[in-house]
Amino acid sequence: MAKRRKKNWYVTRPARRAWVALAVVVALYAGWRVFDAVLGDTLAARSVLSRLASDEPGEADEARTEMRRMGAPFRGHFEDALLSGGRSFDAQQILTDVLLLEPFYSRDAVAEAMKSKDPVVRRAAASAVLMRYGEIANPPEKIDDDVLVVLAEWTKEPDDRWLPPALGLLGLFRDPRVVDVLIPLAELAPTAANEETRFRAVRRLGPFAGEARAVEALTKVTNRDGEPSRIRSEAIRALAAGGSADPSIYWKAIESEVGFERQAVAENLARVRDPAVIPILVRLLGDPNVDVRRSALNSLVRKRSPIVMDRLDELVEDRFWGIRADLAMAVGQYRQRDRIPFLVWLLMDFDPEVVRIAYVELFKQTKVHHGFTDELWSVWGRIPITDRAKEIRKFMRDEERREAAITEWSKAWGPRKTDRARVPHLVAMLTHRDSGNVERAMKALVKITERSDGFPPLLLEGGGDVAKVAEERVRFMASDREALASGWRAWWATQEK
């Protein structure tokens, strides 16, 4: 009987099974490597993009970190994923984020995105360029030709969603070619639908207001009937900022019934060097709108016009405390020591802020601080403004202390105004919104003129019944105090003759 031959271990049935399993594993591994080489990077990019849209806290930040770690080799895959359709996430925001991230930002990628047929991609590219130029780097002097062409096309799109990013980008550049894109938008026929577009275009024209084309377009806007006041005001600001000195533009603007337009003139004429605009500002000093008056005063001060100092006695009668406070600062800026008595007189003002500013300006010019201790004045600049106001109020309430300080300054810096010269200012204070100031003005008028026409005796004399005094105060504050003040002004006019 023949001897049976022993099989080798690697050809046994278990071994064959093992070989088959190994082959399957190798085939799977090879297939995976091929799949990963072909589609893996793209899928990884899509996975990261989908995480960018996650609502989970910190998920988006982790995805951005992962994108930075993956680096430049993955940029092509990200661009493919971003510029392809079928996105299920917040595409515009994610596109903007990705286009801004280094090293994914590239001029070619953004240019391709701006020319995409997908409006989401184009808006995202615009946002990316806007943020890139506006926040990350200084905008270049000239805009790229391809970008300018695309933005010009956007401004002609019927969909208004294109205009905000286009105008935002155009406003970043100082390229003269931008004016050719903005002027047609600014000159659109006024309608409610395009109001915001015209406003943005006029605002973007502001930096080019020194060019003849821009000046002509802005002038048309100011003269056009039916133009909303905010657009006309913006055009006036732009013209003044550019130094346009055609007085007829501003004379027409101050005739407007809209205070906003008159204020635009008052605020911005300080930038126009032509002395022909000074009469316009002087005219606005008598405007019924307090903001217009204050802006005109500050513009004259910025131009160092001597008219301010010449009309101190008239301007100080303004019943708005801000005007009087600005006058106090103006005296300090002009550095005219012969006007120091005017600051001393302002120490008798009823408003704490006016007194505070007058006191500070007096100290700057005289280096003395009557009425305050050396210890307090040495730390005056380091204590909070609220604490300074408290100290000023204490100074105002302490009549003897304030009178003594005013007397000391008057001795050193010339005679102060007489009490009777305060009458017009006191009369103006009768219409003040603060009841305490009104009562102090009433008592001062009675003391100076020895008259009490129209004043409730209870408020002049006081009394023990607090409830009755409070009731009388409320009744008087609600009365026609403007008519009462007019009566006092008429009486005072007869006394001055």
Sequence and secondary structure as in RCSB ss.txt:
>XXXX:A:sequence
MAKRRKKNWYVTRPARRAWVALAVVVALYAGWRVFDAVLGDTLAARSVLSRLASDEPGEADEARTEMRRMGAPFR
GHFEDALLSGGRSFDAQQILTDVLLLEPFYSRDAVAEAMKSKDPVVRRAAASAVLMRYGEIANPPEKIDDDVLVV
LAEWTKEPDDRWLPPALGLLGLFRDPRVVDVLIPLAELAPTAANEETRFRAVRRLGPFAGEARAVEALTKVTNRD
GEPSRIRSEAIRALAAGGSADPSIYWKAIESEVGFERQAVAENLARVRDPAVIPILVRLLGDPNVDVRRSALNSL
VRKRSPIVMDRLDELVEDRFWGIRADLAMAVGQYRQRDRIPFLVWLLMDFDPEVVRIAYVELFKQTKVHHGFTDE
LWSVWGRIPITDRAKEIRKFMRDEERREAAITEWSKAWGPRKTDRARVPHLVAMLTHRDSGNVERAMKALVKITE
RSDGFPPLLLEGGGDVAKVAEERVRFMASDREALASGWRAWWATQEK
>XXXX:A:secstr
        GGGSHHHHHHHHHHHHHHHHHHHHHHHIIIIIHHHHHHHHHHHHT  STTHHHHHHHHHHHH GGGH
HHHHHHHHSS   S HHHHHHHHHHSTTT  HHHHHHHHT S HHHHHHHHHHHHHIIIIIS   SS  HHHHHH
HHHHHT SSGGGHHHHHHHHTT   THHHHHHHHHHTS   STTHHHHHHHHHHHGGGTTSHHHHHHHHHHHH T
T  HHHHHHHHHHHHHTT   HHHHHHHTT S HHHHHHHHHHGGG   GGGHHHHHHHTT SSHHHHHHHHHHH
HHTT THHHHTHHHHTT SSHHHHHHHHHHHHHHT GGGHHHHHHHTT S HHHHHHHHHHHHHHH   TTS HH
HHHTGGGS HHHHHHHHHHHHH HHHHHHHHHHHHHHH     GGGGHHHHHHGGG S HHHHHHHHHHHHHHHS
  TT  HHHHH  S HHHHHHHHHHHHTS HHHHHHHHHHHHHHHH 
